[in-house]
Amino acid sequence: MDKHLSKQRDVEIWFYGAADHIHELDTTSPTKKLTKQLIVFYEKVMDWRLPMGTQKPNQEDKDWALQEAKDLLRAIDEAHGIETEKGEWE
């Protein structure tokens, strides 16, 4: 199999699995900003789950989704008064 096609398939499979985990995501939150971020994240992941047109997700989309999920988890904790720290990996 072509290496590019293999990477593309990996990304598509990742979004398919990720969408299963957020299918019933509750996007209500203590702040309007966080609610909006959750809705954008949810809609993008669900759209990329089964791309019907020519707009297929790529590695950059997957990287964005992973980082956005991490940032959202921290923001949710902080919105509920839980202190968080963002670590750095070298």
N, C-alpha and C positions, 0 to 999 in steps of 0.2 A: 504494500500500500504506500502511496505517496506520503512523504513525511508531513507535508503541509495539510493534506486531507486528514491525516491522523491527528494532528494538533487541533484542527477545526472540529473534528468529531469529539475530541476530548472536551473542548469548551462547550459544545452543544449538550453533551451528556451531563456535564457539571451543572448547567443551568436547569436541565430537566430534573435532576435530583434536588437541587436547591429549591426549586419551586414547590416540590412536594413538602418541604419542611416549613414553608411560609404560606401555604395555601390558605389557611384561616388566620393569617396575621391580623391582630387587633391594632389598627392604626390610630386609635385614640390615645392621646397623651396629655400631660399637664400643660403643654405649650403648643401654640399654633405652629411655630417653626418646626418643632419636632414632629408634629402630626404631618405636616407637609413633606418633611424628609422621609418619613415612613411610607407615605403614599407613593412618592416618586420611586423609592427603592422597590416597593412591592410591584408597582406597575411595570417597571423595567425588567425585573427578574421574570415576571409572569409573561411579558411580551417575548423575551428571549428564550423562554422555555420551549416554545414551538414556533420558531420563526417561519411565517408563511410567505413572506416576500423575499426580496433580495437582501434585506437588512439582517444578516446573520450575526450573532454575537462573535466577538473575537477575543483574543487574549487580554487586550486592554479593557474590554468590558468586564471580563471575569476578574481582573485585578481591581477594577473600580468597585465591583460588587462585594468582593472580600473586604476591602478597606472600609467601604460604606457600612457594611454589617458590623464591623468592629467599632466604628465611630458611633453608630446608632446604639449599640449595647452600652457604651460608656455614657452617651447622652441620656439614655433612659434611666440608668442608675443615678446620674447627677440630678435629673429632674425629680427624682424621688428622695433626694437628700443624701445619697450615698457618695462618699468621696471616691474618686478614681484617679489613677495615674496612668499615663500612656508610656509604656516602656519602649525602648529602642533596641533593636536587634542588629548586631553588627556581624 
